[in-house]
Amino acid sequence: MLIAGLTVMFTYGLYQQQTDEEVQLKKQALLQRNSDLYHQQLDKYLEKQEIKARRAHQLISEQLNERPVTRSNAALLTTLADGSRRQQNDFSGLYIAPDAQVNVQNSLLQRSTAVWHDTVPLLQHDFFAVFFIAKDNYVQVTPAGWAADFSVDISLLNNPLFQLAAPEQNPERSLRWSPVYFDSIWQQWMLSILLPVYQQEQFLGVMGFTLPLSELTQHRSASAEYKPNTHALLLDRMGQAISDSVSSSMRNLPMFSPYQGAKVNAPVLSELMQTPSRFLMALSAFNRLDWQFALYQEKQTLLQQQRFFVPRMLFLTFLVAIAVTLLLHFFINQMLLKRLKKLASAVNRVGRGAHPGLQLDTKHDELGILNRAFTAMFEEINQLVTGLDTRIAEKEQAEMLARKLSKAVAFSSSGIVITNKHLDIEYVNPFLTTLLKVQSASILGKPLSSLFAEDMQKLTNDMMQSLAERQHWRGDVLLLQEDATDETEQAWVTLALAPIRDERGELSHYVAAMQDISFIKRSQKQMEQLAYFDSLTGLANRSYFRNQLRKAISMSQRGYYTFALLYFDLDEFKLINDTLGHDAGDELLIEVAKRLTSRLREDDTIARLGGDEFAVILSDIKDKMHAGQIAGNLQQAFTQPVQLGTHTVAISASIGITVAPDDGAEEEVLIKHADLAMYEAKARGKNTYRFFSRELNEAATDRLLIENQLREAIREQQFLMYYQPKIDIQDDTLVGYEALIRWLRPDNTLVPPARFIPVAESTGLIVKIGEWIILESCRFLARQHSRGYAVSLSINLSARQFNDNRLPTMIEQIIQRTGVDPSYLVFEITESMLMGDTDAAIKQLNQLKRLGVSLSIDDFGTGYSSLNYLKRFPVDELKIDRSFVKDIPEDRNDMDIVSAIIAMAQKMQLRVVAEGVESEAQVDFLKQNACYVVQGYYYSMPLAEQELSHLTFTIKT
């Protein structure tokens, strides 16, 4: 063995005696393979990043082009002192340059903000940063910190990243790699994948996917570390060495500075290029980035290593041959002795009755045969002993299990009954006797059905049939309890009955398990009460009413009968609640429920739907007249006043009636029809009933149509502003205008304000329309003032607008935006708007007054305002309603009312304006009573702005 080792050593020594040229050729090939391997890895990485960038570009471009425009966080932009607008959240940031002409309503800005918040953060594990530079001079970027620290001195559109992918330098719209540049925010050298973004052939901007230079250079040095004296370099197209390190002198470089090259350790590039014969070198080119990768090594160092290596390897081989020889001798002896010792130990342990405890080998030699024979003998003995132990253990376990089962049955919290195969009771456990309140001896030998309540006896046949067919039965059973006085003491159980068979598989007994579910049954009944009945009045609730309505519809469709649906609404119930309190309101509802129930038939269904709304289903009526008679009878329940504590309250109700199947055969349709009829009753003066008619449905349909068209009109800006002049009749000078809205549909038809303003008010659309009116009116007034006209402008406020807490802020913003003088603005408010919550109204008026505007009470005299309240309101003007002016001079009452209003306004130092002036006699009367500012068709109808130039009045300057 020693001789063989020395022979191997000698052969290896001969192999090492190679020429220097062969060594250099092999090293050169090795360098080239390593260089090519690094080139493949980096090129594959770059290709992978391009694919990711293209997919991300495609996905984001589709969302920028197709994503619905919704209100986004772009509305939360912060304008900084440097003039820029910025916004930042946990995922993305937005920077808008000071000179950018873009607002938060820009659709591309809203879409890009939403996409960068929702989608782009998912790309952060692939790219260091993702940005979109829009041609509108703003940038969306992830991560968000970049946008926060971006300097306004840096141009977004003149930087090399934007220009490289813009149409001027990239007409083919291809993917571009940026050159290496310095990011002064992150203090790193970067390069980016750049892709242009287009929408229907229109250039929108540039999307970039940034990679740090360190990510591309991190494996460069590893290509040279596995061999000593091997060096690696990355070179750009200028021949400069590439490194991701940032020196202290570089940290002050401006944003997007081009790469300046890195210092290279010896041998320097000049030596490598001037004396290439001293080195072995391999080059690989990266076409995507126009870089080159170089691996090189000095030839002299390589030869010195080779000459030093051969003697050392010869000596080492000699030592290894000696060591192997000694180890082989040692292990041969030890392996044989160890196997014999293990066998002897195993035989000794088995002889003492213990387990061998050792794993004997079964090799195919003499010792292995002996080991297998011994192992087989031990296993046979062990099986005999184990079988005997198992039988003894099974018997003991069966006895213990029987004792446990007996205890479990006796102390179980379920009732257990064992019967013979004829269902005669042979055993009951203590829990069941306690539940039944009987002694076990009194029920032994009796049929199982004797434990059931009388109503449950019919289950016996079903039980026997189920046992014959399926061998088991399960169900809920009420037990017999002779002393149970009410439902709360009844005992309900879930009974499970199963057979017991002997060793031959034949039926011998049955076992019945009973679980007490009395509490569950009581809870179910309480839940049904809560689910289907009103807790206050005890009437059916909405759910129960709906179920009964569906049943009535089904019966009427089958031709059994006609029924009527009545909807009730108490008149002025809210006033009672507000004045006397909710407890009084509840008491009133309970009394109303009692009165209505007492006047209905047993087959009718009455329900409280919520608040003060009630509904009645009148089953089996003859015709509408029959339903009307019952409705009239129900209204008689409200003739007597109700005593609520110390207060006596008169009540009434408005009732809407619809008849099925004449008016409809669907649940929602009937409810809608009854509701429409009820509101028609309220509109006709309340305390009456009305039947549904097709005209009501058409009116509701028309209202819905107006609402839908109104929403479209807001989106498409179909509204126009008209202006009616205000004239000072002392010298016929035009001193102001009243702003009036008109709706011009696309088919050039005008919709009267009286038709769409109530719909806008009830749906809340008046808030958006009102804001548009104020903005357009202020723009109009600003144009008038720019022409030198010192005219005022009156703008009507709706009730919904006036109650909006944001109204003063919105008006202030519009004033600042248009630059109009607020002292020329007059906001008109009706009396009814002020007489609800007067404290809140006064607070809102004071906030408006702080803006410098004037306030006018419109349609004065038609409401119910108190003079006491009028003193508290900070108003500047009273506007006499046209209903008092139109009959002057024929109606002396109107003349006296107008004279009184003018005198009162003068005493309170308020301006007074008369509207609806249509005759010279009316003008003369108003002038005689010192009301000098008027408006009406006598002077001019409302006109569009372009038509105002045809007026011949002298305009106040």
NORBELMO-V508376 format. One line per field, one symbol per residue. psi: psi as a letter, one per 20 degrees, with the letter a starting at -180 (. if undefined). burial: b if it has 9 or more other C-alpha atoms within 8 Angstrom, else e. A space follows every 50 residues. Layout:
BEGIN
psi=???
burial=???
END
This chain:
BEGIN
psi=hhggghggggghghhimrqhhhghgghghgghghghggggghhhgggghg ggggghggghgghhhhpqprpaihikqpprhjiqpqppaihrqpppqhjp mqriiphhggghggghhgghhiihihqhqpqooqijlrppqprhhghhjp qiipphijqhgghhirhgimhikrpqpqrprpoigilqprqqpppqpqol jpphappqoppqhhhhihjghhiihipqjpqqqppaijjqqpqjqorhhi ijqrqkpqpjqqpprqprhgghhhmiiiqpqpqppohgilrqppprqpgg gghggghhhghhhgghhgghggghghhggghggggghggggggggggggh hjjrqhjqoqqlrlaghhggggggggghhgghgggggghggghgghgggh hgggggggghjqjqppppraijkpphpqrhghhghilrqhhiipiqqhii iqrhiihiigghggghhhgijrqprpppqpohjphahhiqopqopopqqp qahjjqphrqpppopokgggghhgghhhghhiqphgiirqagghggghgh ggggghhijgrqrqpppqpppkhhggghgirhghgghghggggggghijq rhiqppqoiqckpqqpooqlqgahhghhghghhhhhijhprponcjpppp qrqppppqpqjgirkqghggggghgghghhgghjjrlrqqqqrhhgghgg ghgggggghgghhggjmjqqpqppqppoihjlpoiaqpppqqoorhjkpp pqhihhghghghiiihgggghgggghghgghhhghhijpmqrppppprgg ghipiiggggggghghgijqohijppppprghhijenhghggghghhhhi ijrqpqoqkpiiblqqhghhhhpmriqpopqhhihhjpjhohghgggggg ggggghhjlqqpppqkpjrhhhggghhhjkoiprqrihgqrpqqhiihii qjqppp.
burial=eeeebbebbbebbeeeeeeeeebbeebbeebbebbbebbeebbeeeeebb ebbbebbeebbbbbeeeeeeeebbeebeeeeeebbbbbeebbbbbbbbeb eeeeeeeebbbbbbbbbebbbebbeebbbbbbbbbebbbbbbbbbbbbeb ebeeebbebebbbbbbbeebeebbbbbbbbbbbbeebbbbbbbbbbbbee eebbbbbbbbbbbbeebeebbebbeeeeebbbbbbbeeebbbbbebeeee bebebbbebeeeeeeeeeeebbeeebeebbbbbbbbeeebbbbbbbbbbe bbbeeeeeebeebbeebbebbbeebeeeeeeeeeeeeebbebbebbbebb eeeeebeeebeeeeeebbbebbeebeebeeeeeeeeeeeeeeeeeeeeee eeeeeeeebbbbebbbbbbbbebbbbbbbbbbbeebeeebeeebeebbee ebbeebbeebeebeebbeeebbbeeebbbbbeeeeeeeebbbbbbbbbbb beeeeebbbbbbbbbbbbeebbeeeeeeebbbbbeebebbbbbbbbebbb ebbebbbeeebbbbbbbbbbbebeebbeebbeebbbbbbbbbbebbeebe eeebbbbbbeebbbbbbbbebeeeebbbeebbbbbebbbebbebeeebeb bbbbbbbbbbbebbbebebbbebbbbbbbbbbeeebbbbbbbeeebbeeb eebeebbeebbebbeeebbbbbbbbbbbbeebbbbbbbbbbbbbbeeeee bebeebbebbbeeebbbebbbebbbbbbbebbebbeeebbbbbbbebbeb bbbeeebbebbbebbeebebebebbbbbbbbbbbbeebeebbebbbbbbe bebbbbbbbbeeeebeeebeeeebbbbbbbbbebbbbbbeeeebbebbbe bbeebbeeebbbbbbbbbeeebbebbbeeebbbbbbbbbbebbbbeeeee eeeebbe
END
